[in-house]
């Protein structure tokens, strides 16, 4: 029996018509619901194929939200970008209208078990690794969620033999009711999205909802090196296993003397040497350990894990090596949209070798954790976006800084300051929306600007461009 409620003929409002909202509309229509999609943006600012939704029978309302569309609905499905404190949502909630996230809808539409991954940083890489490991072991897996493909677009044809490996954001967890992953991972917690949450405690509380409905026969995978992560899971009912880069763990995955180990059910085995991982950096070691722990819980053998870790090159915009030009390596870490992510990226390079490009849309972050690391490892900081003045003030006296008005100008300035053996690192510690559509566009523009440097006479390493 499906977990989804009977939606035949029900009035359902989908709020927000970006990727996940459009997917929710399609899924709801396929289940017989009478669907209205509401978005406060005009059509020109919505990239979704609205005509396709209309052809499927979705009523589309744009420009403003209409009270009747909310208050007369049997169910409201909210997209991740929609603030849960939206007054019409609050009023509908007070009148007894059920409000789900798109994740809740997708979960109820399939019998397939879920592995859910959340945390501030590393979600996409860890989610991808788990999916690859399950597939390498000959099992069925679908990777979706916040990573790119909406869950509602993939769950329709799945059965109990499939694993849904889902990247889940804190926004997506705000409106769950029954969402119960068989394996839930909380990778880490550092300050982020403080423009949406009142404080770090509220952000942590939203993340911890991933464990809300787990039972003792489910599994929670936790970062033993992160006190906030452990605190978030303190009331979790599921079996707890751990991953750690700094210590051995009683159950889970850990790093010891350069080797990644898995210890489960009284059995301990070496998975691989850290220096055989295709992806580099301390943060990717943690991602690999988390993936090993989760995959081990669902029966993936260590040789399958090893094969994936030896061949997985990493994801685009996640500490991606773009080129080596005149002895300088250029890295695209556009996905580094918060301070914690940038700290992890910078600490992976030797002291005094980093020309850092940072800045963008400030999400209410405290940039002070960057200061000691920048002082030790960054030779120059090139600053862009709305946050550049705030960052310049924070880094005054810490390292030389240059404020520029475009990413192209930043790349040129960085190339002028870098010497052979240095790295130019785009790791903004900020969101992208002040200058770009998203972090992907920011990363693509950075890579294009780097490649244009070769037109100015620099010699490019033949294998450097990915």
C-alpha positions, 0 to 999 in steps of 0.5 A: 500500500502506498503511503500517499493519501487519496488525492483524487479530486482534492484541491491542492495548492502548490506554492512556488513554481521553481523546480520542486514546485513544478515537479510537485504539480506534475505528481499531484496531477498524475494522482488525480488532484485538482492543482493550482500553482501559485507564485508571487513572481511574474512569468518573466522571472519563472524558468519553469515551463508554465505552458506544460503545467497548464496543458496538464491541467494545472491552474497557474496564478502569478504575480501575487498569492490569492487568499482563496487559493490557500484557504479553500485548499484541502492541501498545500505543498510548499517549495523550499524557497517559500518562507514557512512564515508567509502570512497566508500559510500561517492563516491556512494552518490556523484553519486546519489546512494541511501543509507539506513540503515537496519531500513529504509529498514525494515520500508518501507517493512511493514505497521505496525506502529513503536514505536522506542526507542533510547538513551544512556542507558536503551534502551533494558529494555524500549523496552522490557517493552513496548512490554510486556505491549502492549501484556498484553493489548491483542494487537499484538507487535513485539520487534526487532532492536538493541535489538537482532532480526533484524527488516528485519527478522520480518517485512515480515508478519506484518499488520497494527494491529501489533506494531513494538517496535524497539530499535534503535541505533544512527548508525541505524539512520544515513542513514534513509530517511522516517523512521517515528515512530508513537511514538519515545522515547529519553531516555537520552544522555551521552557521548558514541561512541566518537570513531565514532563521532567527539564530543558529539554534533555530537552524539546528532545530530545522536540520534535526527534523530529519530524525523526527519520525525515525524508529529504533529499527532505522539508522542515524549516521552522525559526525562524531567530530561535530558537537552540534550534530551530536546534540541535534541527534540526542533525542533521536530514537534510531540506532546511532552510528558515527563517522570521524576523521579524528577518532575511532568509533564503536560503530561506523566509519573512521580514519586511522593512520591514513586508512578509511575503516568500517566497523559494523556489527562486530566486524571491522575492515579496511576500505581504502587508503586515503591517498587513493581517493580521487577527491582530495581535501579534509572535507572530502575525507569526511564525506567519504567516511559518511558515505561508507557508514551509510552504505555499509548499513544497507549491505554495500560491500567494501570492495564496491565502496573502494571502487567508487572512491578510487574513481569518483572525480567530484562534482562540478563547482565543489573544489573543482580543478579548472586549469593549471596555468603558468604553474598556478592551479585554479579551483572552482568552489562556487558551491562554497556558499557559507563560511564553514564551506570556505574554511574547509576549502582553504584549509586544504591548501598550504600556508601562504599559497592561496589567492582567495576570491570571496564575497557575494550576497551575505546571508547574515553570516559571521565571517570571523571564523575565516580570519585565523585561516586567512591570516595563515594561508591566504596571500591576497583576498579578491572581494566581490559582491555586496559583502565585499565591504564587510569582508574587507573590514573583517580582513583589514590587517589580516591579508592584502585585499582588493575589491572589484566589481565583477568576477571576470575582474577578480580572476584577472586580479588573482592571476596577477597576484598568483605565483607558480605554486599558488592556487587561485580559489573561488570559494565565496562564503556567500550566496550568489543571487546578488550577481548571478542566477545561482552558484552554478552560473557563478561557477561557469562564469569563473571557469570561462574567465579562467580559460580566457587567461590562456588567450593572453599567452599563458601556457595551459597544462594539457590535462588541467581543464575539466 
